[in-house]
Amino acid sequence: MKQQQEGGANSENYQAGGNILVNNNNGLSYHDVKQVTQDVMRADFTAFSAVALQTVNERFDYMSSEFSRRLSQLPPENQKSLEDPDVQYAISSAGKSYARRGTEELASVLLDLLTDRCTAPSESLLATVLNDAIEIAPRLTKTERATLAVAWRLLRTTSPVDTPEGCFRLLRHSVAPFIGELVKSDATYLHLQSLGCAAVETFNGTSLHDVFSTYYPVAFSAGLKPEDVPERLRPFLPDPMIFKACDHQPELLQVAPQNGTAIELLSQHLGGADVVQELQSLQKNNVLPEAMVRDMVIEAIPEFTRLYEVWDTLGSLKLSAVGIAIAHAVTVERLGSGPDLRIWINED
C-alpha cells in the first residue's frame, strides 16, 4: 500500500514501508533519530519465528538507541546525513548484520563506522570506503578484525615516544590488547585478502625489527662514541635536540629525535636536506641487533612472544582502504579512541 505524507514549513516527516524519508528543518531529537533508525533497520526483516524475532527486535533497539545517542552528539549538518538514502542503506546493513550476529564487539565496530559515515561528504572516497567497510566488517571473525588492527597499528601508524619506556608503554596500550586473538592460520590471511581488506605480499613482508628500527629507533639505539659521529654532524653534539645520552649505555651518545620523520622536521634547524639524510643514516645504522631488540621487547611486554610467532604472515599484509577503516573502528572500539581516519583515507 502506498504511503504518503505532506509537510509544510518547519515540519518533520517520516515514512516507513520502503526508504525512510526525512524532512528536517529544526534538527532531529534523540527520539526522532531512534525512530527513523529503527524503521530503516526493520524494513523487510520480519520473516523469523517469534523467538528469533524477539531477539532481533532487542538487537535493533540496542543499535538504534546507541546510534541515536552518537548521532545526536554530532553537529546539525552531520545529523542531516540521515536524510541521505545512501546513509540509510548503511544503517540498514549495519543493523541487520548486528541482528544476525549479536556480539557487542561487532556492534561497537559498526557503530563507529556508521558515525564516521555520517560525517563523510556524499560520494567522497571516505564515504565509499566506509560503506564497503560496513558491509564487510560483519563477514570477518573477531580474530580477523584484531589482525587488521595490529597490522594497521604497527605498519601504518606511529606515535611520539622518546625513551624505551615510552615505546613499551605505547605498544602495551595499543597493540598488546589484540595479541591474544592472533593466529598463524593461512586461512585467516587469505580470507582477509579475498574480501579486499588486505593483500598478502608473500615475498615482501616487513619484519618486526624493521618496524621498530623504522618507527622507534630512538628506543633501540646501540650508542655512539663522539668519534663515530660524522664530522659534519659534530657541531650538533652539544645540541639536546640532536643528540642525547644513550638510553642503554649512558656513557655513549645517540640521535635524539624519534625517527627519520622526526629528523625531517628539524631540516631548517639542521641546515639542509643533506644534513638531514646524514643524521637519518647515522640513526638507522645504529640500532641494536634484532635478537637483542626481540629480547628487550618480550621482557617488557611478554604478550609479544605470540606476535613474533605469527609475524611472518601478519607482517606481509598490505592493508587496503577498507581494511584500514575496519582496523580504525576496531581500535576505537577496544581502546576508546583513535586518530582521525581522514589521515589515511583522503583525496588530497
N, C-alpha and C positions, 0 to 999 in steps of 0.2 A: 504494500500500500504506500502510495506516495505521501510523504510528509512535507508540509510547507509551513514556514514561519516568515513573518514580515516584521521588521522592527524599524522604528524611527530613530531620530537623533538620540544620542546617549543611551542606546539600548544595548543589551547583552543577550544575544540569541544563541541557542544550542539546538542542534538537530541530530538525533541518532537514527540508526537504521541504515547506515551507509557511512560516508565520511561525516565527521563532526564539523559543522560549520560554526564559526565564531565571529560575531560582530561585536567587537570590543572597543569601546571608546573611552571607558573610565578605568581600565585596568581590571584584571581578574583577581578576585579574592582567593584565599586558600581553598574554600569550599567550591568555588566555581571551577578552579583548576582540577580539583579532585573529581568532580562530576564529569567534566569533559574527558579526563584521563580514563576514568572507569568505563565510560561509554565506548571510547576508542578501543580499549583493550578487550571488552566483552563482545564486540561485534563479531558475528559468525563463529562463536566459540561456545556453543551450548550443547553439542552432541555428546554428552557424557552421562554416566549413571549418576544417581542422586548423591551418592557418597563422593565420587570423584568431583562432581560439580561443586559440592560444598568446599572441598579443598581448593579448587580452582578459584572460587569466589573469595576465599580467605587470602589467597596469594595476590589476587587482583587488588583487594582492599589495601594490603600492605604496600604494594608497589605504587598504587595511586596516591596513597597518603604520603609516602616518603618523597615521591617525585613532586607532589604539590608543595610540600614544605620547602624543597630545594628551589623549585621554580619561583615561589613567592619571594625568595631572597634575592632574586636577580633583578636588574634594572627593568623598568617597564618595557623598553624596546626589545629586550630578550624575552620577556613574558609574551609579547605579541607573536613570537615564533610559534605559539600554539595554534595560530590560525593557518600555518603552512601545512598543506596536505602531506608534504614530504616528512615533516616533523611528526605529524600524526601517524604516518606509516611506521616511523621508527619507534614511536611509543607503543603501537600495536605489536610490533615484532618483539620488543623487549618484554612487554607484559606477558605475551603468550609463551615466550621462552622460559620466563621465570615460573609461570603457571605449570609448565611441564616438569621442570627440574626442581624448583623449590628450595635451593640452597641459599643461605644468607650471603655467602661469598659471591655467588653469581649475581644476586640481586644488587649488591653494592657496586659490583663492576658495571652492570648495565645502567644503574642509576647515574654513575659518574659519566659514562659515555653519553647518556641522554642529556645530562645537564650541559656537557660541553657542546653537544649538538645544538642546543637551544641558543648558544652564544655564537655559533658559526654562521657566517653570511650564506644565504641561499646560493646554491650552485657553486660554492667555493670548493677548492680541493679538500679543505678540512671537513666540510660538511659531507662530501662524498666518502671520504675515508671513515668518518665516524659512522655513517650509515652502514658501510660494509662491516665495520668492527662490531656493531650491534647485532648484525646477522650472524657473524662468525664466532664471536666470543662464547655463546652457549654451546657451540659444537665442539669446543675444546674441553678437555678434562682439567680439573684443578691443577694437576701436575703440569700440563702443557701451558697453562696460564702462568704458573710460577716460573717455568722455564723461560718464557718470554720476558718476564720481569727481571730475572737475573741477567739474561743476555743484554737487555737494554741498559740496565744499571751499570754493568761492567764494561760493555763495549761501546756505548753511545753517550754516556754521561760521566761527569766528574763534579766534584765539589771542592771548595777550598780547604786545604789542610796544610800545616807547616811543620808537623812532627810525626814520628811513627805512631805515637799515642793517638793523635788526632785522626790519622788514617785508619787505625784499627777501630776507633770509636765509630767512625763513619761507616765502615764495612760491617761492623757488628749490628748497627742500626738498620742499614738499608739493604743488606744482602742476606745476612745470616737467617732472618725470619723465613726465607723461602727455601733454604738449602735442604731441609728435611723432606721436601716433596720432589726433589730431583731424582731422575732415573737415568740409567745408561741405555735403555732400550732404543734401538734404532727406530722402532715403530713410532715412538713419540715424535722424533725429529722429522721423520718422513710425513707424518700426519700434519704437522705444522707447515711443512713445505707444500703439501697437497692442497691445503686451504689458503695458501697465499700469504701466510703470516711471516714466512722466512724462507730463505734459500739455504741449503746445506752446501757449503763450499768445502768439499772433502779435502782438497789439496791446498787450501789457502786459509787455514784456520789461524786464530790468534792464540798464543799461549798465555797462561795466566802471568807468566813472568813478563811477557810483552805488555800486558795490561798494566801491571804495577810499575814497570820501568818507563812506560809512556805517560801515564796519568799521574803517578805518585812517586816519581824518582826522589823527591826531597825526603821521603820516608825511608829510603833504602840506599842511601849513599855509602860508598865504601870508604870515603875520606880521601883528602888530598894533602900532600905536603906543599908548602908555598912554591917550592921549585918545580912542582908538577904543573903549575898554572902557566899557560902560555904567556909569553912576555907582554903581549898587547892587553891582556886582562889583568896584569899585576897591579896597575894603578887602582883597581877596584877592590883590592884585598882588604883595605880597612873599611869598605863600604858595607854596612849591615844589610842593605837591600840586595847586595850581590853575593856576598859570602858570609858564612857564619861558622861557628864551631860544629864539627860533625856530631850528629846525634849518637852515633855508635862508637866513635873514637874521638872524644873531646879534644885530644891533643892535635887532631888534624882539622882541616877545613872542608867545607862542602858548599856547593852552589845553593844559595838561599831560596830563590823562587821555587814554587811547587813543581813546575814542569815547563816544557818548551813553550806552551801557550802563554804562561805567566811571564816568561822571559821576553816574549814578543811585545808584551805590554810595556816593557821597560826600554823599548827601542830608542826613544828620544833621550832617556837618561844615559843609555849606554853609548849613544853617539852614532848609531847607524846599523843597517841590516847585517853588515859583515861581522860586526862585533857580536850581534845577537846570535848569529849562526855559530860563531866560535864558542860562545858560552853554552849554547844548546848542545853542541857536540861534546863539550867537556862534561856536562852533566850526564848525558846519555851514556857515555863510555865509563862512567864512574859509579855504576850501580853494582850492588853486591851480587855474587853468583846466584844462579837460580836455586840451587839446593839450600843455600842459606836463607834466601828470601822465603822459600816454602816453609822451612822450619820456623822462622820467626812468625809467619802468618798463622800457622797452625797452632803454635804455642799461645798466641794471643787470642785466636778465635778457633777453638777445636772443631767447630762445625765445618770449617773449610776443608777438613780432611775429605769429606764427601764431595765437595766442589771440585777438588783436584781429581778425584776418581772419575767424575763424569765430564771433565772439561774437554777432553779430546774431541768429543762430539759437540758439546754445547758451545765451545769456542769457535766452531765452524759455522755457526748461524749468522746469517746476514739478514737482519730484520727488515721487513717491508714497512710501508707507512701504516698499514693495518695492524701489523704486529706491534709497532711502536705504540699505536693508540691503545691497544689492549693492554700492553705492558704498563703503560702510564696509568690506566684505570685500575689495574691490579695493585700497583704500587700505592696509589691513593687509598684504595680500599684497605690495604694491610697496614700502611704506615700513617694514614690520616692526612697526608698532604703530599704535594708533588709540584714540580716546576710547571710552567705554562707549556701546554702541549704544542703551542704555535712555534716554539723554538725549533722543533723538529719537522713540523708539517706546516709549511707556508709556501707562498707562491712568489716570493721576492726573487 
